[in-house]
Amino acid sequence: MTVFTDKDFDVFTIEGLDARMRAIRERLQPKLAKIGEETSSFLTASCSDTFFPHVAKHARRTVNPPDSTWVAWSTSKRGYKSLPHFQVGLWETHAFIWFALIYECEKKPTFARQMKAQLDEIWPNLPKDFVVSPDHTQPEVSSLSQLGKEGVINLLDRLENVKKAEFLCGVTLNRNDNRLRNRDELLELIGNTFTVVKPLYHLSFE
């Protein structure tokens, strides 16, 4: 079963808020909702807490169409932005699978302090081809091999002290990656990625 196709990624080339949102609702949200349902039980079992899926609505947008969209999992039925959470989503050029702390999350300082304190233990267990994003609204990411420990510490310092700072860590897949075309392979990759970043999630609550 094909999950994401070229037409799905091309949604982000559609001009205009209404037209792009219509395509997101018709083409992408049903697929993201399905992934959300299929992955919730895995996260619930893996993290020993109940997780709920939330497909991004982009409700605050009034002029500019979204350049990315996603499904997020959190432990709240009401939302995810204020909590440490997990995401799977798409830009025009790539897909992403990662753990996320975005601007509204109050746990960012706690996470930053704990990760800096335990980085020597955590670092060897993080694949160096995993990437970090400091801003979920921008497509650019840096691999852990590019950042190095010092680069990660700099991002964590900013996360601890700058209110709008963010930290997202996981994997990205080029839109042509065959794993995006195969449901079982994609779900396996999502599960494997979330298993790797699960310790980061738990740092937010220490």
N, C-alpha and C positions, 0 to 999 in steps of 0.2 A: 504493500500500500504506500503510495506516494504521500509524503507529508507536505513539504513545501516545494513549489515550482518556481520557475523564472517569473511567471505572471504574479506570484505573490510578492516577490521582491520589487517588481515593477510598479506595484501600488504606490510606492513613494516617489514616483515620477509624475503622478497625476496632479495637475494644477488645481488649486482652489481648495479651500477647507471643506466645503460640503461634498464635493466630488470625491476627494481623497477619503474623507471619513466614511462615506457610503461604501467605498471599496474595502476599507479596513473592516467595517462591520460585516460585509457580505463574504469577503474572501478569507480574512485573517482571523477574526475573532472566533469563528466556530472551530478552527483548527487549534488555536491557543486554548480555548475552553476545554477541548478534548484532552490536550496535553495536561492541562491543569487538573482535570479529574483523574487521569491515569497516574499522575505523579504524587498526588496528595497522600495516598496511602503509604507510598514508599517513604516520604518525608516524615509522616506521623510515626511509622515504625522505627525509622532510623534515628530520629531526634527525641523519641520518647515524649512527644507533645503533639497535640492535634493541630494539623495544618489545614488551612482553607485556601482555595485558589481565588485569585482576583484578576480578571482580565481588564487591562487599562482602558478607561473610558474616554480620556482626554477631554473631560467635561469643561475644563477651564478655558479651553481654546475658543477664541472668538474671531480670529483673523488668520493666523498662520497655521497651516496644516501640520500635523505631527510628522517628523522625519523618522520616527521609530515607533514600535508598539511592542507589547509584551504581555505575558501572564506572570503574576507574582504569587508567591505562597507565603502566608504569615500565620501566626497563631491566633489572629483575631478574625471573626466573621465580618467585622465592619470595615476593615481596610488593612493596608500594609505599609504606607509611607512612613509612619511614625515608629515602625518596628524594624529590627533586623529581619531580613527576608531573603528569599531566593527568587531569581527571575530567569525566564527564557523568552527571548524576543528577537526582533528583526530590525535591521536598517536596510537601506537599499543595497548595500554592498556585502553584508554579512549577517550572520545570526550570532547571538550570544547566550551563554549559559553561565550564571554566576550567583554568588552571594553578594548581597547589596545592603549598604547603609547609605541612605540618601539624606538630603538636606533636612528633612523634618524629624529625623530619628534622634531621640534624646540619649540613646545609648552610645553615640559616637565617641565621646570622651572616655567612657569606660572601656570600650573596645580598643581604642588607640593605646591607652596606658597598658592594658593587659597584653596586647600583642607585642608592644615594645619590650615589655618585661620578659616575655616568653619567646622572643623571636629566635634565639639560638636553638631552642628545641623545635620550634615550628618550621623554621626555614628548610631543613633537610627534607621535610615531608611534602613540600610544595613543588610540583613540577615546574621547571624553569621556563617551560613554554606556556604556562598559565599567564594570563594578562591581568593588568590592573587598570581601571578607569577612575579618574578623580572627578568625573562629571557625567552623569547619566544622560545629559542632553547633548553630548558631543560624541561623535563616532570614534575618535582617536583613542587608542589604548597603547600601553607599553607592556612588554613581556617582563617577567621577573628577571630573566637573564639580562635584559637591557637595564633595568632599574638597579639591580644589586641590592644588598641589604641596606646600604646607605640611602639609596633612592626610596626604598620602602619606608625607612624611618622618617625621611623628610615628608612623605605623604601622610604618615601617621601623626607627625607633629602638627601638620596643618589641620588634620581631621580633629585633633584634640582641641585646637584653639580657634579655628575659624568656623563660624556658625553655618555657613553655606557649603562647607567642604563635604565631599562624599568619598566613599571607598567601595568599589565594586571589583570582585576578584573571581576569575574563572577562566572560561575558554571562549574563543570566537571561532566561527567557521565561515570561510568564504562561501558566498551564495552558491557556488558550483560544487561544493563538497557533497559527495554522493551520500553521506550519512544523513543529509537533510531530505533525501528522497526515500529513505527506508525507515518505516515507523519503528521497527524493533531495534535497529541500530541507533536511531536517535534517542529512543527511550533509555537504552543501555548507556549511552554517553551521558545523558542527563543524570541518571542515577550515579554513575561513576564520578562525575564532576561534583555533584552535591556531596558525595561521600568524602571526597578530598577536602572540600571547603567547610564541611560540618564543624571541625574544631574551631574555625573562625567564628562561626555562628555562636558557639557556646562561650567564646571569650566575651561576648557582649553582655553576658549575664553574671560574670564572675566578680 
